Amino acid sequence: MRHGSRLDPPNPYRATQSVPDGEHWEWDEEYLAAQEGRPIEYLADSSRSIVSENDSPDIPFRYSVNPYRGCAHGCSYCYARNTHEYLGLNAGLDFETKIFVKHDAPLLLREFLANDRWTGESLMFSGVTDCYQPGERRFRLTRGCLELAHACSQSVSIVTKNALIVRDLDLLADMAARNLVHVGISLCTLDEDLARSMEPRTSIPAARLRAIRLLAEAGVPVMVMAAPLIPGLNNHGVADVLKAAREAGATAAGYTFLRLPLTVEPVFLEWLHRERPGEADKVTGQLRQSRGGRLNSSNFGERMRGSGPIAEQIRQMFQVLKARFGYTGLLPLDTSQFRPPTAKGGQLRLF
C-alpha cells in the first residue's frame, strides 16, 4: 500500500519527543517496507459535534461538516495533517492510516439542524478532510448526511478529489434543480504518475474529469479546484487542467497556493526529495521566493495565494486562463428553502 508520507514526525504537543535517526534505517529494507505497507485502521470517534465553525477571512465558508478525522487519500501536501496531533498522533503516517469515523454523523447533523438557532446558512462538506475518502464506500456517512440535507432543503457545498461522489448523483441532481448544491472537484494535475505519487489513494485525474462530466450532465454546478498549485512542480500544467475541466462541464475555477503549516512541512519535503529529487531545489527555491524567504506563511491574505513575483504571475495566469476557457462562476445557493428536521426526541418547533 502506497503512502504519501514515510514519516512519523514528532508530535509537538507531547511532553516527551522521539526523533528518528535516519542513519539507522536508511538501508533497512524490512523497516522501510513496513512503513510503506502500514495498514489503514478505522477508529470510532465519539465526538458529540459534526459541524465546525470557521472565522478565517481567507476561507469562503463559515460552517463545515466533517464525518471523518484523518484522510486515507494520503496527499503529501495536505494542510490538515497537523490536526491529527490534537488527538495525540502524528501528521505523517498516523494521519493517513488512523482514520477516526464519526458513526453518529447523520444523527449529530440532525440535532444541529434542529436547533432553534440554526437558520439554514449553507454548509461545506469537507471543510477539513475529504468526506468522500475511501472509507465512505463502507460507512456511507456522507451519504447519510446528504440525505438529511436533501430532506431539509439545506444548501451545501462539497469539495472532494474522489469520483465516489457520483454515487450520490440522485440526491445531488435533485438538490441542484432547487439551487441547493455546488460541487468542487479538486484537480491539480493531469499527470497520472505525479498524481499517483503525490495523492496516492485519490481517484486518478481521468476519473475526476469523468465525475465533473457526469455531475454537469445531471445539472449539478461544478467548480474545478486546482489545489494546491506548487511552483516548479505542477503550476506549468494549470492550463491543461482548466481546459480539460471546462470541456467536461465545470463552470467555475479556483486555486490555492501550496501551504506547509507546522509539521506538514517535513512530510511534504520528505516526499519531494524521495519522489521528485530532480525538482526539489527548484520547488523549495520558488516557494521561498513566494513566502518571504520561508517555506510557509500564516499571514491572512497571503497564506492561500503567496506573495512576490512568482505568486503574482500565477494569479494573473489563472485569471487569463479562466477568461480564455469561458469560466463564468457559480450562482449563490438558495438558503431560504431550509426546513428544520424533527429533533432527536421528535419534538417539533412551535414556530
Backbone torsions as a table, in degrees:
resi	resn	phi	psi	omega
1	MET	NA	128.8	-176.6
2	ARG	-87.4	141.0	178.5
3	HIS	-121.6	154.5	173.9
4	GLY	-74.6	-28.7	-179.1
5	SER	-120.1	150.2	168.9
6	ARG	-117.1	13.0	-174.2
7	LEU	-105.8	152.9	164.3
8	ASP	-120.1	75.0	-174.8
9	PRO	-64.8	148.1	-179.8
10	PRO	-58.1	142.1	176.3
11	ASN	-86.9	116.8	-175.4
12	PRO	-67.8	-12.3	-177.8
13	TYR	-91.4	-3.4	178.8
14	ARG	-87.4	147.8	-178.0
15	ALA	-68.5	-34.0	177.7
16	THR	-116.4	148.5	-177.0
17	GLN	-121.1	143.1	174.3
18	SER	-120.3	117.2	-176.1
19	VAL	-110.8	116.0	-178.9
20	PRO	-68.2	146.2	178.4
21	ASP	-105.9	107.2	-174.6
22	GLY	-58.5	-26.7	-179.3
23	GLU	-63.5	-22.8	-177.0
24	HIS	-83.5	-19.6	-177.7
25	TRP	-128.4	4.2	-176.6
26	GLU	-57.5	-36.6	-179.0
27	TRP	-108.5	12.6	-179.3
28	ASP	-88.9	93.0	-174.9
29	GLU	-64.1	-34.1	179.7
30	GLU	-65.8	-43.7	178.7
31	TYR	-64.2	-45.6	-178.9
32	LEU	-64.0	-37.3	178.3
33	ALA	-64.5	-37.3	178.5
34	ALA	-66.6	-37.5	177.5
35	GLN	-65.5	-43.0	-177.9
36	GLU	-68.2	-30.9	-175.0
37	GLY	-104.5	22.1	-178.5
38	ARG	-63.5	125.5	-176.1
39	PRO	-72.5	158.2	177.5
40	ILE	-86.7	130.6	176.7
41	GLU	-110.5	138.1	174.6
42	TYR	-109.0	120.0	-173.6
43	LEU	-115.1	139.7	-179.2
44	ALA	-69.8	133.2	177.9
45	ASP	-109.4	118.9	-176.0
46	SER	-94.7	19.6	178.8
47	SER	-54.3	145.1	179.2
48	ARG	-101.0	14.9	176.5
49	SER	-137.5	151.6	179.7
50	ILE	-123.9	-16.5	-177.4
51	VAL	-109.7	127.6	176.9
52	SER	-104.6	145.1	178.5
53	GLU	-107.3	137.1	-176.5
54	ASN	-126.0	139.1	178.4
55	ASP	-124.6	20.1	179.7
56	SER	-71.3	132.8	177.9
57	PRO	-71.0	-11.5	-178.8
58	ASP	-89.7	-9.7	-173.1
59	ILE	-116.1	127.6	-170.1
60	PRO	-85.6	32.4	174.0
61	PHE	-148.6	155.6	-179.3
62	ARG	-103.2	-39.7	-175.1
63	TYR	-119.4	137.9	179.1
64	SER	-134.6	150.7	179.4
65	VAL	-109.5	126.5	-176.1
66	ASN	-133.2	95.0	-179.5
67	PRO	-72.1	-16.2	-175.7
68	TYR	-129.7	150.7	172.2
69	ARG	-121.4	130.6	-166.9
70	GLY	87.1	164.2	-177.9
71	CYS	-150.0	122.4	-179.0
72	ALA	-73.5	-7.6	175.0
73	HIS	-58.9	-34.2	174.1
74	GLY	70.9	26.9	-179.3
75	CYS	-61.6	128.5	-174.5
76	SER	-64.5	-25.1	-174.4
77	TYR	-97.9	0.9	-167.9
78	CYS	-55.8	122.1	-177.9
79	TYR	-68.2	-16.7	-176.2
80	ALA	-88.3	-1.7	-174.6
81	ARG	-54.0	-42.2	-174.5
82	ASN	-70.8	-8.7	176.4
83	THR	-67.3	-20.9	178.1
84	HIS	-70.1	-20.4	179.3
85	GLU	-67.5	-25.8	177.0
86	TYR	-67.4	-17.7	179.6
87	LEU	-96.1	6.2	-178.7
88	GLY	85.1	9.9	-178.5
89	LEU	-109.1	-165.1	-178.2
90	ASN	-121.4	167.4	-174.6
91	ALA	-85.1	-2.4	-178.5
92	GLY	-94.6	-112.7	-177.0
93	LEU	-64.9	-32.4	178.7
94	ASP	-58.9	-43.7	-175.8
95	PHE	-58.7	-36.1	-175.2
96	GLU	-101.7	-2.2	179.0
97	THR	-122.5	-13.8	176.5
98	LYS	-115.6	93.2	-173.1
99	ILE	-101.5	123.3	179.9
100	PHE	-91.7	130.3	-172.0
101	VAL	-114.2	122.3	177.5
102	LYS	-89.0	85.1	-174.4
103	HIS	-60.2	-24.9	-179.5
104	ASP	-93.0	16.7	-173.8
105	ALA	-52.2	-49.8	-179.6
106	PRO	-62.5	-38.3	178.2
107	LEU	-65.7	-42.8	179.4
108	LEU	-64.2	-38.2	177.8
109	LEU	-67.3	-38.3	176.9
110	ARG	-59.2	-44.4	179.6
111	GLU	-63.9	-37.8	179.4
112	PHE	-65.8	-47.1	-177.6
113	LEU	-68.8	-24.4	-179.6
114	ALA	-82.0	-8.9	-179.7
115	ASN	-64.1	135.3	-177.9
116	ASP	-58.6	-26.0	-176.9
117	ARG	-79.7	-15.1	-176.6
118	TRP	-82.2	128.1	-176.1
119	THR	-112.3	4.6	174.8
120	GLY	98.7	17.0	175.7
121	GLU	-57.0	147.9	-175.0
122	SER	-62.2	144.8	179.0
123	LEU	-108.9	144.0	174.0
124	MET	-102.1	123.2	172.8
125	PHE	-91.3	125.3	-177.4
126	SER	87.6	40.6	176.4
127	GLY	-67.2	-25.4	179.1
128	VAL	-119.5	-68.9	179.0
129	THR	-115.5	159.8	-170.3
130	ASP	-67.0	123.0	-178.0
131	CYS	-76.5	-10.4	176.2
132	TYR	-111.9	27.7	175.7
133	GLN	-64.1	168.0	-170.8
134	PRO	-49.8	-36.2	-178.2
135	GLY	-63.8	-19.1	179.9
136	GLU	-64.3	-27.4	176.0
137	ARG	-59.4	-35.3	-177.4
138	ARG	-87.7	-44.5	-169.7
139	PHE	-92.3	-27.5	174.6
140	ARG	56.6	33.4	-178.9
141	LEU	-76.0	-39.2	176.2
142	THR	-62.7	-41.3	176.8
143	ARG	-58.5	-45.2	179.4
144	GLY	-62.3	-41.2	178.5
145	CYS	-67.5	-38.1	-179.8
146	LEU	-68.8	-37.3	175.9
147	GLU	-59.9	-40.4	178.4
148	LEU	-66.4	-45.0	178.6
149	ALA	-60.0	-40.8	178.2
150	HIS	-60.9	-45.5	-178.1
151	ALA	-66.9	-31.4	-177.5
152	CYS	-94.9	1.0	-174.1
153	SER	54.4	39.9	176.8
154	GLN	-86.7	121.6	-178.5
155	SER	-74.4	143.4	-177.3
156	VAL	-142.0	150.9	166.7
157	SER	-116.1	145.1	-177.4
158	ILE	-130.7	135.6	172.3
159	VAL	-123.9	129.9	179.8
160	THR	-153.4	160.0	170.4
161	LYS	-119.6	23.9	-178.9
162	ASN	-120.0	127.8	-179.7
163	ALA	-68.4	-5.6	176.2
164	LEU	-56.7	-21.4	-177.8
165	ILE	-57.8	-27.3	-178.2
166	VAL	-69.0	-14.8	173.1
167	ARG	-56.3	-31.6	-174.4
168	ASP	-101.6	25.7	-179.2
169	LEU	-59.6	-31.1	-179.4
170	ASP	-60.2	-43.8	178.5
171	LEU	-73.3	-44.5	-175.4
172	LEU	-63.9	-40.9	-179.2
173	ALA	-63.6	-42.5	-179.8
174	ASP	-67.7	-39.8	178.3
175	MET	-66.9	-38.1	179.2
176	ALA	-63.8	-35.8	178.9
177	ALA	-63.2	-22.3	178.0
178	ARG	-105.6	13.3	179.6
179	ASN	57.5	48.3	-177.8
180	LEU	-115.9	2.7	-177.0
181	VAL	-150.3	141.8	166.1
182	HIS	-122.7	148.2	175.0
183	VAL	-125.0	132.7	172.9
184	GLY	-109.4	125.1	175.8
185	ILE	-103.5	119.2	-179.5
186	SER	-80.7	123.4	-176.6
187	LEU	-152.2	103.9	-174.6
188	CYS	-106.6	-1.9	177.1
189	THR	-161.9	150.6	171.4
190	LEU	-99.7	-3.7	178.8
191	ASP	-75.0	107.2	-174.2
192	GLU	-66.5	-33.2	177.8
193	ASP	-66.0	-43.7	178.3
194	LEU	-65.2	-43.6	-179.1
195	ALA	-63.2	-44.1	-178.2
196	ARG	-64.7	-31.6	178.6
197	SER	-79.4	-44.4	-173.0
198	MET	-83.6	-29.3	-177.9
199	GLU	-131.2	68.6	-161.4
200	PRO	-60.9	-28.3	-177.0
201	ARG	-122.8	28.5	171.9
202	THR	-90.6	170.8	172.0
203	SER	-67.4	143.9	178.7
204	ILE	-64.9	158.5	-178.0
205	PRO	-54.1	-40.1	-179.7
206	ALA	-61.8	-37.0	179.2
207	ALA	-69.5	-35.1	178.3
208	ARG	-70.0	-36.9	174.9
209	LEU	-64.9	-39.0	176.9
210	ARG	-63.6	-39.3	177.6
211	ALA	-62.5	-42.1	176.7
212	ILE	-58.4	-44.7	-178.0
213	ARG	-63.6	-46.1	-178.8
214	LEU	-65.0	-40.2	177.8
215	LEU	-64.0	-47.0	-178.7
216	ALA	-63.5	-41.1	179.6
217	GLU	-64.4	-26.8	177.8
218	ALA	-86.1	2.5	177.7
219	GLY	88.1	11.0	-179.4
220	VAL	-87.2	122.5	178.1
221	PRO	-65.5	130.5	-174.2
222	VAL	-124.6	134.5	170.7
223	MET	-110.7	136.4	171.0
224	VAL	-93.2	129.3	179.4
225	MET	-106.5	105.3	177.5
226	ALA	-82.5	78.2	-170.0
227	ALA	-138.3	130.1	-4.2
228	PRO	-91.2	155.5	168.3
229	LEU	-87.3	127.0	-175.4
230	ILE	-115.4	108.5	-176.5
231	PRO	-59.6	134.1	-179.7
232	GLY	84.8	-1.1	-178.7
233	LEU	-128.2	-56.3	-177.4
234	ASN	-126.8	-2.2	-177.3
235	ASN	-65.6	-27.1	-179.1
236	HIS	-70.8	-14.7	-179.1
237	GLY	-99.5	7.4	-174.2
238	VAL	-65.7	-31.2	178.5
239	ALA	-63.8	-42.4	178.8
240	ASP	-64.3	-39.7	178.9
241	VAL	-62.6	-48.9	-177.2
242	LEU	-67.4	-36.8	178.5
243	LYS	-65.2	-48.4	-178.2
244	ALA	-64.7	-41.2	-179.3
245	ALA	-67.3	-39.0	178.3
246	ARG	-65.3	-42.2	178.2
247	GLU	-63.3	-29.4	179.0
248	ALA	-79.2	-15.7	176.4
249	GLY	123.3	-1.0	177.1
250	ALA	-65.6	140.5	-179.5
251	THR	-113.6	-6.2	179.3
252	ALA	-137.7	156.3	-178.7
253	ALA	-146.0	143.5	176.7
254	GLY	-147.4	170.2	177.6
255	TYR	-151.4	161.7	167.8
256	THR	-132.0	152.3	177.4
257	PHE	-86.3	145.3	-178.9
258	LEU	-51.9	129.2	175.2
259	ARG	-114.2	138.4	178.9
260	LEU	-129.5	64.0	-178.7
261	PRO	-69.9	137.8	169.9
262	LEU	48.0	-123.9	-173.8
263	THR	-80.2	2.6	170.2
264	VAL	-68.0	-31.5	-176.9
265	GLU	-58.9	-54.1	-179.3
266	PRO	-64.4	-31.2	178.6
267	VAL	-64.7	-48.6	-179.7
268	PHE	-65.0	-43.2	-178.1
269	LEU	-64.2	-38.1	176.7
270	GLU	-61.2	-44.5	178.1
271	TRP	-61.9	-46.3	-176.3
272	LEU	-58.4	-48.3	-178.4
273	HIS	-72.0	-27.0	178.7
274	ARG	-78.7	-44.4	-172.1
275	GLU	-98.3	-29.0	-177.1
276	ARG	-133.2	56.5	-174.9
277	PRO	-61.5	-31.3	-179.0
278	GLY	-68.5	-23.7	-179.6
279	GLU	-103.9	-2.6	-171.2
280	ALA	-59.8	-47.7	-177.7
281	ASP	-64.9	-39.8	179.6
282	LYS	-64.5	-44.1	-178.6
283	VAL	-63.6	-50.1	-178.2
284	THR	-65.9	-35.4	178.2
285	GLY	-64.3	-44.6	-179.8
286	GLN	-71.5	-32.1	174.3
287	LEU	-61.8	-45.4	179.7
288	ARG	-62.8	-36.8	177.6
289	GLN	-67.1	-22.5	-177.6
290	SER	-101.7	-0.2	-177.7
291	ARG	-131.1	32.4	176.2
292	GLY	62.4	35.5	178.7
293	GLY	90.0	-6.6	178.5
294	ARG	-108.7	176.8	176.6
295	LEU	-92.3	-10.8	179.7
296	ASN	-151.4	151.6	173.4
297	SER	-134.8	134.1	179.0
298	SER	-101.5	8.6	-177.3
299	ASN	-70.0	130.6	174.8
300	PHE	-59.2	144.3	178.4
301	GLY	93.9	-25.7	179.9
302	GLU	-126.4	-15.1	-174.6
303	ARG	-66.0	-27.2	-179.9
304	MET	-92.9	-11.0	-174.3
305	ARG	-126.5	-17.2	-176.0
306	GLY	78.8	-178.2	179.3
307	SER	-148.3	165.4	179.8
308	GLY	91.9	177.1	-173.0
309	PRO	-59.5	-41.0	-177.2
310	ILE	-67.0	-46.5	179.0
311	ALA	-62.8	-38.7	178.8
312	GLU	-67.8	-37.9	176.9
313	GLN	-62.0	-42.3	177.9
314	ILE	-64.0	-42.3	-179.8
315	ARG	-61.2	-47.4	-179.0
316	GLN	-65.7	-41.8	179.0
317	MET	-59.6	-42.3	-178.0
318	PHE	-64.0	-42.1	179.2
319	GLN	-64.3	-41.9	178.7
320	VAL	-63.0	-43.5	-178.7
321	LEU	-67.2	-38.2	176.8
322	LYS	-59.6	-43.2	179.7
323	ALA	-68.2	-41.0	-177.8
324	ARG	-61.9	-41.5	-174.9
325	PHE	-91.0	-0.8	171.9
326	GLY	83.2	33.1	175.6
327	TYR	-74.4	132.3	-175.6
328	THR	-112.8	-12.5	179.3
329	GLY	97.5	-173.9	-178.6
330	LEU	-119.5	144.4	173.9
331	LEU	-77.3	149.8	176.2
332	PRO	-60.7	144.4	177.5
333	LEU	-74.4	154.4	-179.8
334	ASP	-91.0	112.6	-179.9
335	THR	-97.4	-0.2	-174.9
336	SER	-79.7	-13.6	-175.8
337	GLN	-84.7	-8.6	-173.9
338	PHE	-56.5	132.9	173.8
339	ARG	-131.1	121.3	-173.2
340	PRO	-66.1	149.4	174.5
341	PRO	-78.5	169.2	170.5
342	THR	-69.9	147.0	179.3
343	ALA	-70.9	173.9	-176.7
344	LYS	-53.1	-39.8	-178.2
345	GLY	-85.8	1.9	178.9
346	GLY	87.6	2.0	-178.5
347	GLN	-70.7	127.9	177.8
348	LEU	-88.0	158.1	174.5
349	ARG	-72.5	149.4	176.8
350	LEU	-74.4	-33.3	-176.6
351	PHE	-130.7	NA	NA
